[in-house]
Amino acid sequence: MNVIEDGLTYFECISRSIGKCTGIQVHDTILYYFMKIVFSNATYINFQDFCENIKSNNTKHLKLNPQLVNNNAVKQWVKRFSHVEKSVATTPDVWFISYPKLLKGAMLRFFYWHRDYSNKPHRIYCKYVFSYLVADFYNCSVGIAEEGGENAYGVRWFYPLGAKDYYQSERIRCIVIRKDTKKDSFSLLEPPELIKNQGSIPPLLLCIDESLEEEEEMYPRFVLRVSKDIKLSNGQKSRSNDEITKFVDLEGKEQIYICDYIEKSYENNDIYQIYPGNPNYCFFDIGLGECMIMYCVTSNGNPILCAVHKSNEQYPYFQLIKDTKQIAVVIAKDISASKEMIRLYLDKNK
């Protein structure tokens, strides 16, 4: 792809393509648009007015918009944040339910960090977040050219209609941008002819790769731990807390996770706990309106409810039911739905 112009800011690349506007106008317009997505009652005049109110702490009244959990730009923002700060969840629904104050505060800092385009024009938190926003606001497709992109052209695409809309009936503007090597600037590129001729639709399929920039190590979603009474060498008593096995994802549409109970003996005061499988995380990614329901499945195939858990930042615990053969974690809206799910699983595996 040929370079149209280099040494630009990200927002100048957009303004050159849109026309009749400057980089700072695109910058402030898109951030103001994002503000409206994040906060349901934000009524500031413009983005700079919003930043002045953040500086003067006139934002206590702002309320998060519940619909933000479905927005692609917000999803990407959370992934970018969690990629750096490993102790937080990777999806916005968990943030919205479990720590909305942190979400609000982090978002306000994000907006204020971008407040001074005139003096810091190259400042951009995440080019993918802004590409989602630009595609939506200006009704265009945005391609970020990068090594290892999602198709033959090495481009990651962002579309105004979302990843599920694989057909566009009208021709829309196509913008392709590349981050300059070892610089803070961007280059505006000439889109490939095939894409221009197809109205910005890349060959085969419109799909948005929402994976993180770096591949993460794969972990099970849940592990089983047991806490036991132990006697120390000095004669004093304490308790252990050890991981004993991992849960297996059944890889179906239903969210059921199974582990075979591996210990043949247990004491009445042993406490079993479910922990996140990723040792770097101290939370669960339970979706909006979902809960964890734990069952002890006995040797005769009878599932016995042993715990219900709705918190993302605490760990469910229970005592083992006698004659347990398997332990199941079911992610469902309520107990009734989970009972149906576990029963169907057990009937299929008799």
C-alpha positions in Angstrom: 0.0 0.0 0.0 1.4 3.4 -1.0 1.9 6.2 1.6 -0.3 9.2 0.9 1.2 11.3 3.7 3.4 10.4 6.7 4.5 12.2 9.9 0.8 12.8 10.9 -1.0 12.3 14.2 -3.7 9.6 14.3 -6.3 12.3 14.3 -4.8 14.1 11.3 -5.0 10.9 9.3 -8.7 10.8 10.0 -9.2 14.5 9.3 -7.3 14.3 6.0 -9.6 11.4 4.9 -12.9 13.0 6.2 -12.1 16.5 4.9 -13.2 19.9 6.1 -11.9 19.4 9.6 -8.6 19.5 11.5 -6.9 16.9 13.7 -7.9 18.7 16.9 -11.5 18.8 15.7 -11.6 15.1 15.1 -9.8 14.5 18.5 -12.3 16.5 20.5 -15.3 15.3 18.6 -14.5 11.6 19.0 -13.7 12.0 22.7 -16.9 13.9 23.3 -18.8 11.1 21.5 -17.1 8.6 23.7 -18.0 10.6 26.8 -21.7 10.3 25.7 -21.3 6.5 25.4 -19.7 6.1 28.9 -21.9 8.5 30.9 -25.7 8.6 30.5 -26.2 12.1 32.0 -23.1 14.0 30.7 -24.4 17.5 29.4 -21.1 19.4 29.0 -20.9 21.8 26.1 -17.8 20.2 24.4 -14.8 18.0 25.3 -12.7 20.9 26.7 -15.6 21.9 28.9 -15.8 18.3 30.1 -12.0 18.3 30.9 -12.3 21.6 32.9 -15.1 20.0 35.0 -12.9 16.9 35.6 -10.1 19.3 36.8 -12.5 21.1 39.1 -14.0 17.8 40.4 -17.4 18.6 39.0 -18.1 15.1 37.9 -19.5 13.4 41.0 -23.0 13.5 39.6 -22.0 11.5 36.5 -23.7 8.1 36.1 -22.3 5.2 34.0 -24.4 4.2 31.1 -25.5 0.5 31.5 -25.3 0.1 27.7 -21.6 0.7 27.8 -21.0 -3.0 28.5 -22.0 -3.8 24.9 -19.9 -1.1 23.2 -16.9 -2.3 21.2 -14.8 0.7 22.0 -15.4 0.2 25.7 -14.6 -3.5 25.4 -11.3 -2.7 23.8 -10.6 0.0 26.4 -11.1 -2.6 29.2 -8.8 -5.1 27.4 -6.1 -2.5 27.0 -6.4 -1.5 30.7 -6.4 -5.1 31.9 -3.4 -6.0 29.7 -1.3 -3.6 31.7 -3.0 -4.0 35.1 -3.4 -7.8 35.6 -5.5 -7.6 38.7 -8.7 -6.3 37.0 -11.3 -8.1 34.9 -11.1 -8.2 31.1 -14.7 -7.5 30.3 -16.8 -4.3 31.0 -19.8 -6.1 32.4 -17.6 -7.3 35.4 -16.3 -3.8 35.9 -19.8 -2.3 35.8 -21.2 -4.7 38.4 -18.2 -5.3 40.7 -16.3 -2.0 40.7 -18.1 0.8 39.0 -16.2 3.5 41.0 -13.0 2.2 39.6 -14.4 2.2 36.1 -15.7 5.8 36.4 -12.4 7.0 37.9 -10.3 5.3 35.3 -12.4 6.6 32.5 -12.2 10.2 33.8 -8.4 9.9 34.0 -8.4 8.6 30.4 -10.4 11.6 29.2 -8.3 14.1 31.2 -5.0 12.5 29.9 -6.1 13.5 26.3 -7.1 17.0 27.3 -4.2 18.9 25.7 -4.0 18.1 22.0 -2.5 21.4 21.0 0.7 20.7 23.0 0.6 16.9 23.0 -0.9 16.0 19.6 0.6 12.5 19.4 -0.9 11.4 22.7 -3.2 8.4 22.1 -4.1 5.8 24.7 -5.1 3.0 22.3 -5.4 3.3 18.5 -7.9 0.4 18.5 -10.3 2.1 20.9 -10.3 5.2 18.7 -10.7 3.2 15.5 -13.9 1.7 16.8 -15.1 5.2 17.7 -14.1 6.8 14.4 -15.8 4.0 12.4 -19.0 4.4 14.3 -19.1 8.2 14.3 -18.0 8.9 10.7 -19.6 5.8 9.2 -16.4 4.5 7.6 -14.1 1.5 7.8 -10.8 2.0 9.5 -7.9 -0.3 8.8 -4.8 -0.4 11.0 -1.9 -1.7 9.0 0.4 -3.8 11.1 2.7 -6.8 10.9 0.6 -10.0 11.5 -2.7 -8.3 10.6 -5.8 -10.3 10.1 -5.7 -10.8 6.3 -3.4 -10.8 3.3 -3.0 -7.1 3.5 -1.8 -7.1 7.1 -4.6 -4.9 8.2 -6.9 -5.1 11.2 -10.3 -3.7 10.3 -12.9 -1.7 12.3 -16.5 -1.2 11.0 -19.4 1.0 11.9 -21.9 -1.9 11.9 -20.0 -4.3 14.2 -18.2 -7.6 13.6 -21.4 -9.6 13.1 -22.6 -7.5 10.1 -20.7 -9.2 7.2 -22.5 -7.4 4.4 -22.7 -3.7 3.7 -25.2 -2.5 1.1 -23.6 0.9 0.5 -20.1 2.0 -0.3 -18.5 3.7 2.6 -15.2 5.6 3.0 -12.2 3.5 3.7 -9.3 4.8 5.8 -6.0 2.9 6.3 -3.5 4.0 8.8 0.0 2.7 9.8 2.0 3.5 12.9 5.4 4.9 11.9 8.3 2.8 13.0 10.2 4.2 16.0 8.1 7.3 15.9 5.0 8.7 17.6 3.5 9.6 14.3 1.2 7.8 11.8 1.1 7.4 8.0 -2.1 7.6 5.9 -2.0 4.9 3.3 -3.8 4.3 0.0 -6.3 1.4 0.5 -5.7 -1.7 -1.6 -7.6 -1.5 -5.0 -9.6 -4.7 -4.3 -10.9 -3.3 -1.0 -11.8 0.1 -2.6 -13.6 -1.7 -5.4 -15.7 -3.7 -3.0 -16.8 -0.6 -1.0 -14.4 -1.2 1.8 -15.3 -4.9 2.2 -12.2 -7.1 2.5 -12.3 -10.4 0.8 -13.9 -13.5 2.4 -15.4 -12.1 5.6 -15.7 -9.1 7.7 -14.3 -10.0 11.1 -12.7 -8.1 13.9 -10.0 -9.7 15.8 -10.5 -8.5 19.4 -7.6 -10.5 20.8 -4.9 -8.8 22.8 -1.8 -7.5 21.1 0.2 -10.2 22.9 -0.9 -13.9 23.1 -1.7 -14.9 26.6 -0.9 -18.2 28.2 -4.0 -20.4 28.3 -5.3 -21.3 31.8 -8.4 -23.2 32.9 -11.3 -21.0 33.9 -11.5 -22.6 37.4 -9.4 -24.7 39.8 -10.3 -26.6 42.9 -8.5 -25.9 46.2 -8.9 -27.6 49.6 -8.3 -26.1 53.0 -7.3 -28.6 55.7 -6.3 -28.6 59.3 -2.6 -29.3 59.7 -0.2 -29.7 62.6 3.0 -27.7 62.5 6.4 -29.1 63.7 6.1 -27.0 66.8 2.9 -28.6 67.8 0.7 -25.7 66.9 -2.3 -26.0 64.5 -2.8 -24.2 61.2 -4.6 -24.7 57.9 -3.3 -25.5 54.4 -4.8 -24.2 51.2 -3.7 -26.2 48.2 -4.8 -26.6 44.6 -5.7 -30.2 43.9 -7.2 -30.2 40.4 -8.4 -28.2 37.4 -11.9 -27.9 36.0 -12.4 -29.0 32.4 -14.5 -26.8 30.0 -17.0 -29.0 28.2 -16.6 -26.7 25.1 -20.3 -26.7 24.3 -22.8 -23.8 24.3 -23.6 -24.4 27.9 -21.2 -23.1 30.5 -20.5 -26.2 32.5 -17.1 -27.0 34.0 -16.3 -30.4 35.5 -13.5 -31.9 37.7 -13.2 -35.4 38.9 -12.8 -35.6 42.6 -9.3 -37.1 43.1 -9.0 -37.4 46.9 -10.5 -40.6 48.3 -10.6 -39.5 51.9 -11.7 -36.2 53.5 -12.5 -34.8 56.9 -15.7 -33.1 57.9 -13.9 -29.8 58.5 -12.2 -29.8 55.1 -13.3 -26.7 53.1 -13.3 -26.8 49.3 -12.9 -23.6 47.3 -13.2 -22.6 43.6 -10.5 -20.2 42.4 -9.8 -18.5 39.1 -7.6 -20.7 36.9 -5.3 -17.8 36.0 -2.9 -17.3 39.0 -2.5 -13.7 38.0 -6.2 -12.9 38.6 -8.0 -12.5 41.9 -11.5 -12.3 40.4 -14.0 -14.2 38.3 -15.3 -13.0 34.9 -19.0 -13.7 35.7 -21.2 -12.0 33.1 -23.9 -9.5 33.7 -26.8 -11.2 35.5 -25.0 -14.5 35.8 -23.9 -16.5 38.9 -21.8 -19.6 39.7 -23.7 -22.7 40.9 -21.7 -25.5 42.3 -22.8 -29.2 42.4 -21.4 -32.3 44.0 -22.2 -35.2 41.7 -22.4 -38.5 43.6 -21.4 -41.9 42.3 -25.1 -42.7 41.4 -25.3 -39.6 39.2 -27.2 -37.4 41.6 -26.2 -33.7 41.4 -26.5 -32.1 44.9 -26.4 -28.3 45.1 -23.5 -27.2 47.4 -23.0 -23.5 46.8 -24.3 -20.4 44.9 -22.0 -17.5 44.2 -22.7 -14.1 42.6 -19.6 -12.1 43.4 -16.7 -11.5 41.1 -14.1 -10.8 43.8 -14.8 -13.5 46.4 -14.3 -17.3 46.2 -17.2 -19.8 46.7 -16.6 -22.5 49.3 -18.4 -25.6 50.5 -18.0 -28.9 52.2 -17.9 -32.0 50.2 -21.0 -34.2 50.0 -20.4 -37.8 50.9 -19.7 -40.2 48.0 -18.9 -37.3 45.6 -17.6 -38.4 42.2 -17.4 -35.1 40.4 -17.7 -31.4 41.1 -19.4 -29.2 38.6 -19.5 -25.4 38.2 -22.4 -24.1 36.2 -22.6 -20.5 34.9 -26.3 -19.7 34.6 -28.9 -16.9 35.3 -30.4 -18.8 38.3 -30.5 -22.1 40.1 -33.4 -23.4 38.1 -31.6 -22.9 34.8 -28.5 -24.5 36.3 -30.4 -27.6 37.4 -31.7 -28.1 33.8 -28.2 -27.7 32.4 -26.5 -30.1 34.8 -29.3 -32.7 34.4 -28.9 -32.6 30.6 -25.2 -33.1 30.9 -25.5 -36.0 33.2 -28.2 -37.7 31.1 -25.9 -37.5 28.0 -23.0 -39.0 30.0 -24.7 -41.9 31.7 
